[in-house]
Amino acid sequence: MYTVYVRDTDLSLAGELRKFTQLEVTLSYGLYGAGSWSVTGPASGHMTRLFEPGRGLVVVDDRGVPLHSPDGVLIAGDTEDDGPHSWSADSAGDAYPGTARLTGADDLAVVEGELAFPDPALAVADQGATTYDSRSGAAETVIKGYVAANVGVGRTTARGDTDVPDARLVTVAPDLARGSASSYKATFDPLLSIIRTVGQTSTPQVAPRVTQDSGGLLFDVYSPVDRSAEVVFSRRRRNLRAYSVSRSAPTVTHTVVAGGDTGTGRAYTERKDAVAANQWRRIRRSFVDQRQTTTVSELQAAGDEELARGRRSGVLSATAVDLPKMRFGQHFGLGDWVGVEIETGIVLVDQVTAVKITIGDKGPQPTEITIGNPDLDPTTPEVFARADRALQLVSELQRRTGG
């Protein structure tokens, strides 16, 4: 059902990994970051190849997952943590090679680890003359522009590092101008933060994906699909093992976004979630400082992002069963909207944000599907969430000081 390969440093397949005791694959909707994998087994054979930095794993679903990958690849990515590697004569004997556990991320991590320079044509020491890298256009155009300039195979020599000539880069797929009109001003912003802001506020959403292609890595985007009419998980359909639902009042329903300039010349705009405000019969307003721009679309996007961050209603996790007529990769994919019918008969609709597949000694376990924003956990004390947001704002202010 699943085939596991060890990937060499040049992205070629070094061989099939067969002797493992457990494999975990966690696929993530790209707007929330790279997915991950971990494998545990005897420290011998192809398993030892994974000990070398730059090598990784490729996991293939032999049944095919066309909505996720045309080649059936569930995940592919480099090893990031080698260990623990353990052995004990008391428990295993002299002949046993010991046990190893290795973990890694999918290839989106190549993009996730980089920043968007204010001037991507220059090295770090030469930055300063340009305050922002400003881009506008369709969401896909903006995202791919930043990725190509900062981690694409065609980026300038100055943007790279001659001391690290073998650093992984991506080829950016042709721009199809998907998504709504967007704009962004970057100054050492994490690339994934830009992708998330632009992709999440676009209509339709656009999300990143990195796949292995012709000996290289290909970066592209896609738009998730609303499949909630035909993909519903419920006890009645026998495709739902468990669910957990938490509903909390939103922390923000209205945002006041302040743009550039000062005093009477400063531009203000308001964004609101009237549905949530009416539902909870409460208005909670927050202030968003966007002094680096006067572009209306950027102000609106910042307000919408703050609303999304404050929307805590309907956080849902579900453990679903992979059935032939409703299976991940064939009937729904990451980011798609699906339904979960709870005991009251209400069907909750939200996005598939993560899929976890575990293969152990007894074969594959039920697929765990996370539906809903994984960052919005109502059980986390609000003071912690506010502190985390404050740190983000300080980081943004540090990057933009002097703009």
C-alpha positions in Angstrom: 0.0 0.0 0.0 2.9 2.4 0.8 6.4 2.2 -0.5 9.3 4.1 1.2 12.5 5.1 -0.5 15.7 6.7 0.7 16.6 9.8 -1.3 20.2 10.7 -2.0 21.8 14.1 -1.8 21.2 14.7 -5.5 17.5 13.8 -5.1 17.9 10.4 -6.8 16.5 7.3 -5.2 19.1 5.3 -3.3 16.9 2.3 -2.6 13.7 1.1 -1.0 13.5 1.2 2.8 11.7 -2.0 4.0 12.9 -2.8 7.5 11.3 -0.2 9.6 9.0 -0.6 12.6 7.1 2.6 12.4 6.6 5.4 9.9 4.7 8.6 10.6 3.8 11.1 7.8 2.1 14.4 8.7 1.0 16.3 5.7 0.3 20.0 6.2 -1.7 22.6 4.2 1.1 24.7 2.9 -0.2 28.0 4.3 0.6 26.6 7.8 4.1 25.3 7.0 5.9 22.2 5.8 4.8 18.7 6.6 6.9 16.2 8.5 7.9 12.6 8.6 9.6 10.2 11.0 10.8 6.7 10.7 12.0 4.2 13.3 13.7 0.9 12.7 17.0 -1.2 12.9 20.1 0.9 12.3 21.2 -1.1 9.3 21.0 -1.2 5.5 19.3 1.7 3.9 18.4 3.1 7.2 22.0 4.1 7.8 22.0 6.1 4.6 19.6 8.5 6.2 22.3 9.4 8.8 24.1 11.5 6.2 22.9 15.2 6.0 21.3 16.1 2.8 19.6 12.7 2.3 15.9 12.1 2.9 12.8 10.1 2.4 10.2 9.7 -0.3 6.9 8.0 0.7 4.6 6.8 -2.1 1.0 5.7 -1.8 0.7 2.9 -4.3 -3.0 3.4 -4.7 -2.5 6.8 -6.1 -3.3 10.3 -4.7 -4.0 12.4 -7.9 -5.4 15.4 -6.0 -2.2 15.5 -3.9 0.4 14.3 -6.3 0.2 12.9 -9.9 3.0 10.5 -9.0 1.4 9.2 -5.8 4.1 10.8 -3.6 2.7 11.6 -0.2 5.8 13.3 1.1 9.4 13.9 0.1 12.0 15.8 2.1 15.4 15.8 3.7 16.4 14.4 7.1 16.5 17.2 9.8 17.1 15.2 13.0 19.3 12.1 13.2 18.5 10.3 16.4 18.3 9.0 18.9 20.4 6.0 17.7 20.4 3.5 20.6 21.8 0.1 21.3 22.0 -2.1 24.5 23.6 -5.5 24.9 21.2 -6.2 27.8 18.1 -5.9 25.6 19.3 -6.7 22.1 22.5 -8.7 22.1 25.8 -8.1 20.4 24.5 -9.0 16.9 21.7 -6.4 16.9 22.6 -3.2 15.2 20.5 -1.0 17.4 17.5 1.2 16.8 17.4 4.5 15.0 14.8 7.2 14.7 15.0 9.9 12.1 12.8 12.8 11.3 12.5 15.3 8.5 10.3 17.9 6.8 8.8 18.0 3.3 10.5 20.0 0.6 8.4 23.2 1.3 11.0 23.6 4.1 13.4 24.9 1.5 11.1 27.9 1.0 10.0 28.2 4.6 13.6 28.7 5.8 14.3 31.8 3.7 13.6 35.6 4.0 12.5 38.1 1.4 15.3 40.7 1.1 14.4 44.3 0.5 16.5 44.1 -2.6 16.9 40.5 -3.7 19.5 41.4 -6.3 22.0 42.3 -3.5 23.9 40.5 -0.8 23.1 41.1 2.9 26.0 43.7 3.4 24.6 45.8 0.5 21.1 46.1 1.7 19.9 49.4 3.0 19.5 51.6 0.0 16.1 50.0 -0.7 13.6 49.9 2.1 11.1 47.4 0.6 10.7 44.9 -2.1 7.2 46.0 -3.3 5.2 43.7 -5.5 1.6 43.7 -6.8 -0.6 41.7 -9.1 -2.6 38.4 -8.7 -1.8 36.5 -5.5 0.0 33.8 -7.4 2.1 36.4 -9.2 3.2 38.1 -6.0 4.0 34.9 -4.2 6.0 33.4 -7.1 7.9 36.7 -7.6 9.2 36.6 -4.0 10.0 32.9 -4.1 11.8 33.2 -7.4 13.9 36.2 -6.4 14.9 34.8 -3.0 15.2 31.0 -3.3 14.6 30.3 -7.0 17.3 28.7 -9.2 17.4 32.0 -11.2 18.1 34.3 -8.3 21.1 36.5 -8.6 24.5 35.3 -7.5 24.7 38.0 -4.9 21.5 36.8 -3.3 23.0 33.3 -2.8 26.0 32.2 -0.8 29.1 31.1 -2.7 30.2 29.3 0.5 27.1 27.0 0.2 27.0 26.2 -3.5 24.8 23.1 -3.0 22.0 24.7 -1.1 18.7 23.5 -2.2 16.8 25.9 -4.6 13.5 25.6 -6.3 12.3 26.1 -9.9 9.2 28.2 -10.0 6.4 26.9 -12.2 4.9 29.3 -14.9 2.7 32.0 -13.5 -1.0 31.5 -14.2 -2.1 34.7 -12.3 -4.5 32.8 -10.0 -6.0 34.5 -7.0 -7.3 38.0 -6.5 -5.4 41.3 -6.8 -2.7 41.6 -4.0 0.2 43.7 -3.0 3.0 43.4 -0.4 6.1 45.2 0.8 8.7 42.9 2.1 11.8 43.7 4.2 13.4 40.6 5.5 9.9 39.0 6.1 9.9 35.2 6.3 8.9 33.9 2.9 6.2 31.6 4.4 4.7 34.6 6.2 4.3 36.4 2.9 2.8 33.4 1.2 0.4 32.9 4.1 -0.7 36.5 4.2 -1.2 36.8 0.4 -2.5 33.3 -0.2 -5.0 33.3 2.7 -6.6 36.6 2.0 -6.9 35.9 -1.8 -10.2 34.9 -3.3 -9.9 32.0 -4.1 -7.1 31.1 -1.7 -3.8 30.0 -3.2 -1.5 27.7 -1.3 2.2 26.6 -1.9 3.4 23.2 -2.9 6.9 21.9 -3.6 7.4 18.7 -5.5 10.3 16.8 -6.9 10.5 17.2 -10.7 13.2 16.0 -13.2 16.0 16.0 -10.6 15.0 19.3 -9.1 12.4 20.9 -6.8 9.4 22.6 -8.4 7.5 25.3 -6.5 3.9 26.0 -7.5 0.6 27.1 -6.0 -2.9 25.7 -6.2 -6.4 26.6 -5.0 -8.3 24.3 -2.7 -11.9 23.3 -3.6 -15.1 23.3 -1.6 -16.0 19.6 -1.5 -18.3 19.8 1.6 -21.4 18.7 -0.4 -19.9 15.3 -1.3 -17.2 14.8 1.4 -18.8 14.5 4.8 -17.5 12.5 7.8 -20.0 11.1 10.2 -20.7 8.1 12.4 -23.6 7.2 10.2 -21.3 6.9 7.2 -18.9 4.8 9.3 -16.0 7.0 8.2 -15.5 8.9 11.4 -13.7 7.4 14.5 -13.7 10.5 16.7 -14.1 14.2 16.7 -13.4 17.1 19.0 -15.2 20.5 18.6 -14.4 23.7 20.5 -16.3 26.9 20.0 -15.1 30.2 21.5 -16.1 33.8 20.9 -13.8 35.6 18.5 -11.1 37.9 20.0 -11.5 40.3 17.1 -14.6 41.1 14.9 -13.6 44.6 13.6 -10.2 46.0 12.8 -9.1 49.6 12.4 -6.1 49.6 10.0 -3.9 52.7 9.9 -1.7 53.3 6.9 1.3 55.5 6.3 1.8 59.2 6.9 1.1 61.0 10.1 -1.6 63.2 11.7 -4.4 64.3 9.5 -2.8 62.8 6.5 -2.9 59.3 7.8 -5.2 56.8 6.0 -7.5 54.6 7.9 -9.7 51.7 6.8 -12.0 49.2 8.6 -12.4 45.5 8.1 -15.1 43.5 9.9 -16.5 40.0 10.3 -20.2 40.9 10.6 -21.3 37.3 10.7 -19.2 36.5 13.8 -20.2 39.8 15.5 -23.9 39.1 14.9 -23.6 35.5 16.0 -21.9 36.3 19.3 -23.7 39.7 19.7 -20.5 41.4 20.4 -18.1 43.8 18.7 -14.4 43.4 19.6 -12.2 45.9 17.8 -8.5 46.0 17.4 -6.0 48.4 15.9 -3.5 47.3 13.2 -0.5 49.5 12.4 0.5 49.4 8.7 2.6 52.6 8.6 4.8 51.2 5.9 2.1 51.4 3.2 -0.8 53.5 1.9 -1.9 51.0 -0.6 -5.6 50.2 0.0 -5.3 46.5 -0.9 -2.4 46.0 1.6 -4.4 47.7 4.4 -7.4 45.5 3.7 -5.3 42.4 3.6 -3.7 43.3 7.0 -7.1 43.8 8.5 -8.4 40.5 7.1 -5.4 38.7 8.4 -6.1 40.1 11.9 -9.7 39.0 11.7 -8.7 35.5 10.7 -6.3 35.4 13.6 -9.1 36.4 16.0 -11.7 33.9 14.7 -11.7 31.0 17.1 -15.1 29.5 16.5 -15.5 26.0 15.3 -12.0 24.6 15.9 -12.4 21.0 14.9 -10.2 17.9 14.8 -11.4 14.6 13.5 -10.0 11.1 13.1 -11.4 9.6 9.9 -11.2 6.2 8.3 -9.8 5.9 4.8 -12.6 4.3 2.8 -12.5 3.5 -1.0 -15.3 6.0 -1.7 -13.9 8.8 0.4 -10.2 8.8 0.6 -7.5 11.5 1.0 -5.8 12.3 -2.3 -8.6 10.9 -4.4 -11.7 12.5 -3.2 -10.3 15.5 -1.2 -7.0 17.1 -0.6 -5.2 19.5 1.7 -7.0 22.8 2.0 -10.2 21.5 0.6 -13.4 22.3 2.5 -15.2 19.2 3.9 -18.0 18.5 6.3 -18.1 16.8 9.7 -21.5 15.8 11.1 -21.6 16.0 14.9 -24.1 14.3 17.2 -26.6 17.2 17.1 -27.0 16.6 13.3 -25.2 19.9 12.5 -22.6 19.6 9.7 -19.5 21.8 10.4 -17.6 22.8 7.3 -13.9 23.8 7.4 -10.6 23.1 5.6 -8.5 20.0 5.8 -5.3 21.5 7.3 -3.3 18.3 8.2 -3.4 14.6 7.5 -1.4 12.1 9.6 -0.7 8.6 8.3 0.9 6.1 10.7 2.3 2.7 9.6 3.4 0.3 12.3 4.0 -3.4 12.8 0.3 -4.2 12.2 0.0 -2.1 9.1 -1.6 1.4 8.5 -3.6 2.9 11.3 -6.8 5.0 10.7 -5.9 8.2 8.9 -6.1 11.2 11.3 -7.5 14.3 9.6 -7.3 17.8 11.1 -10.1 20.0 10.0 -9.9 23.7 10.9 -7.1 26.2 11.6 -4.5 24.3 13.7 -3.2 27.6 15.1 -6.5 28.5 16.7 -6.6 26.5 19.9 -9.2 27.8 22.4 -7.6 25.8 25.2 -4.6 28.1 25.1 -4.9 30.9 27.6 -5.6 34.2 25.8 -2.6 35.8 27.6 -0.3 33.4 25.9 -1.8 34.1 22.5 -1.5 37.8 23.1 2.1 37.5 24.1 2.9 35.5 21.0 1.3 38.1 18.8 3.2 40.9 20.6 6.4 39.2 19.8 5.4 39.0 16.1 4.6 42.7 16.1 7.9 43.6 17.7 9.7 41.6 15.1 7.8 43.3 12.3 8.6 46.8 13.8 12.3 45.9 14.0 12.4 44.9 10.4 10.6 48.0 9.2 12.2 50.7 11.4 13.4 53.5 9.3 10.9 52.8 6.5 
